[in-house]
Amino acid sequence: MGMKKKRRVGIRIDMTPMVDIVILLLIFYMTTTSFKPPEAKAVTLPQSHSQIELPDKDVINITVTKADSIFVDFLQKENIVLEGREVTTTVRKVAEADVYNVHSLINRARAVNLRALIVIKADRDASYGVMDAIMKSMRDNQLTRFLIITDNEAEESMREGEGG
């Protein structure tokens, strides 16, 4: 008695809905992700053992480069005319300073946002005199609360271990 083999039915899965969902998720994550704003100047930070989380907003960045250039990075509200209407918007400002006018730029940035935290990012090869002048200027203007950003030594040694 011969058994009759059943004919195999080909299965076809339509991938179009899955591709649509993947593209929608990709677009969603791309539009909702907040990227780190570009730095005024790239600096090589000194290393330390301490670690603290910085806030994402309400920050005034003071960057000191290897060549002892000083940049003050802050957000400022400006009125612009858009389609015939005046609109208030927040614009990121980067101003170059020297040790003599850095306090006036900091005060201008603080006038916009009094709660802003002052963060100093200095290159490890920046001269001590510039950093001392900045801190004295801030102290003379009653700006005694600020953070100095460094690289964490533990994270740096882990990065070197992965690369080698």
Contacts in CASP RR format, 6 or more apart in sequence:
PFRMAT RR
TARGET T0000
AUTHOR 0000-0000-0000
METHOD contacts of the structure
MODEL  1
MGMKKKRRVGIRIDMTPMVDIVILLLIFYMTTTSFKPPEAKAVTLPQSHS
QIELPDKDVINITVTKADSIFVDFLQKENIVLEGREVTTTVRKVAEADVY
NVHSLINRARAVNLRALIVIKADRDASYGVMDAIMKSMRDNQLTRFLIIT
DNEAEESMREGEGG
34 56 0 8 1.000
37 92 0 8 1.000
39 61 0 8 1.000
39 63 0 8 1.000
39 73 0 8 1.000
39 121 0 8 1.000
40 61 0 8 1.000
40 63 0 8 1.000
40 71 0 8 1.000
40 73 0 8 1.000
40 94 0 8 1.000
41 63 0 8 1.000
41 65 0 8 1.000
41 69 0 8 1.000
41 71 0 8 1.000
43 63 0 8 1.000
43 64 0 8 1.000
43 65 0 8 1.000
43 66 0 8 1.000
43 121 0 8 1.000
43 122 0 8 1.000
43 123 0 8 1.000
43 126 0 8 1.000
44 66 0 8 1.000
44 123 0 8 1.000
44 124 0 8 1.000
44 125 0 8 1.000
45 121 0 8 1.000
45 122 0 8 1.000
45 123 0 8 1.000
45 124 0 8 1.000
45 149 0 8 1.000
45 150 0 8 1.000
45 151 0 8 1.000
46 122 0 8 1.000
46 124 0 8 1.000
46 150 0 8 1.000
46 151 0 8 1.000
47 124 0 8 1.000
47 150 0 8 1.000
47 151 0 8 1.000
47 152 0 8 1.000
47 153 0 8 1.000
47 156 0 8 1.000
48 150 0 8 1.000
48 151 0 8 1.000
48 152 0 8 1.000
48 153 0 8 1.000
49 152 0 8 1.000
49 153 0 8 1.000
49 154 0 8 1.000
50 150 0 8 1.000
50 152 0 8 1.000
51 152 0 8 1.000
52 147 0 8 1.000
54 117 0 8 1.000
54 119 0 8 1.000
54 147 0 8 1.000
54 149 0 8 1.000
55 117 0 8 1.000
58 113 0 8 1.000
58 115 0 8 1.000
58 116 0 8 1.000
58 117 0 8 1.000
59 116 0 8 1.000
59 117 0 8 1.000
59 119 0 8 1.000
60 72 0 8 1.000
60 73 0 8 1.000
60 74 0 8 1.000
60 106 0 8 1.000
60 109 0 8 1.000
60 110 0 8 1.000
60 113 0 8 1.000
60 116 0 8 1.000
60 117 0 8 1.000
60 118 0 8 1.000
60 119 0 8 1.000
61 71 0 8 1.000
61 72 0 8 1.000
61 73 0 8 1.000
61 74 0 8 1.000
61 119 0 8 1.000
61 121 0 8 1.000
62 70 0 8 1.000
62 71 0 8 1.000
62 72 0 8 1.000
62 73 0 8 1.000
62 102 0 8 1.000
62 106 0 8 1.000
62 118 0 8 1.000
62 119 0 8 1.000
62 120 0 8 1.000
62 121 0 8 1.000
62 134 0 8 1.000
63 70 0 8 1.000
63 71 0 8 1.000
63 72 0 8 1.000
63 73 0 8 1.000
63 121 0 8 1.000
63 122 0 8 1.000
64 70 0 8 1.000
64 120 0 8 1.000
64 121 0 8 1.000
64 122 0 8 1.000
64 123 0 8 1.000
64 126 0 8 1.000
64 130 0 8 1.000
64 131 0 8 1.000
64 134 0 8 1.000
65 71 0 8 1.000
65 123 0 8 1.000
65 126 0 8 1.000
66 123 0 8 1.000
66 125 0 8 1.000
66 126 0 8 1.000
68 126 0 8 1.000
68 127 0 8 1.000
68 130 0 8 1.000
69 96 0 8 1.000
70 96 0 8 1.000
70 97 0 8 1.000
70 98 0 8 1.000
70 99 0 8 1.000
70 102 0 8 1.000
70 130 0 8 1.000
70 134 0 8 1.000
71 94 0 8 1.000
71 95 0 8 1.000
71 96 0 8 1.000
71 97 0 8 1.000
72 94 0 8 1.000
72 95 0 8 1.000
72 97 0 8 1.000
72 102 0 8 1.000
72 105 0 8 1.000
72 106 0 8 1.000
72 109 0 8 1.000
73 92 0 8 1.000
73 93 0 8 1.000
73 94 0 8 1.000
74 92 0 8 1.000
74 93 0 8 1.000
74 108 0 8 1.000
74 109 0 8 1.000
74 112 0 8 1.000
74 113 0 8 1.000
74 116 0 8 1.000
75 90 0 8 1.000
75 91 0 8 1.000
75 92 0 8 1.000
75 93 0 8 1.000
75 109 0 8 1.000
75 112 0 8 1.000
75 113 0 8 1.000
76 90 0 8 1.000
76 91 0 8 1.000
76 92 0 8 1.000
76 93 0 8 1.000
76 109 0 8 1.000
76 112 0 8 1.000
77 88 0 8 1.000
77 89 0 8 1.000
77 90 0 8 1.000
77 91 0 8 1.000
77 112 0 8 1.000
78 88 0 8 1.000
78 89 0 8 1.000
78 90 0 8 1.000
78 91 0 8 1.000
79 86 0 8 1.000
79 87 0 8 1.000
79 88 0 8 1.000
79 89 0 8 1.000
80 86 0 8 1.000
80 87 0 8 1.000
80 89 0 8 1.000
81 87 0 8 1.000
93 109 0 8 1.000
95 105 0 8 1.000
97 105 0 8 1.000
99 130 0 8 1.000
99 133 0 8 1.000
99 134 0 8 1.000
99 137 0 8 1.000
102 134 0 8 1.000
102 137 0 8 1.000
103 137 0 8 1.000
103 138 0 8 1.000
103 140 0 8 1.000
103 141 0 8 1.000
103 143 0 8 1.000
106 118 0 8 1.000
106 138 0 8 1.000
106 141 0 8 1.000
106 143 0 8 1.000
107 141 0 8 1.000
109 116 0 8 1.000
110 116 0 8 1.000
110 143 0 8 1.000
117 145 0 8 1.000
117 146 0 8 1.000
117 147 0 8 1.000
118 138 0 8 1.000
118 143 0 8 1.000
118 145 0 8 1.000
118 146 0 8 1.000
118 147 0 8 1.000
119 146 0 8 1.000
119 147 0 8 1.000
119 148 0 8 1.000
119 149 0 8 1.000
120 131 0 8 1.000
120 134 0 8 1.000
120 146 0 8 1.000
120 147 0 8 1.000
120 148 0 8 1.000
120 149 0 8 1.000
121 148 0 8 1.000
121 149 0 8 1.000
122 131 0 8 1.000
122 148 0 8 1.000
138 144 0 8 1.000
138 146 0 8 1.000
END
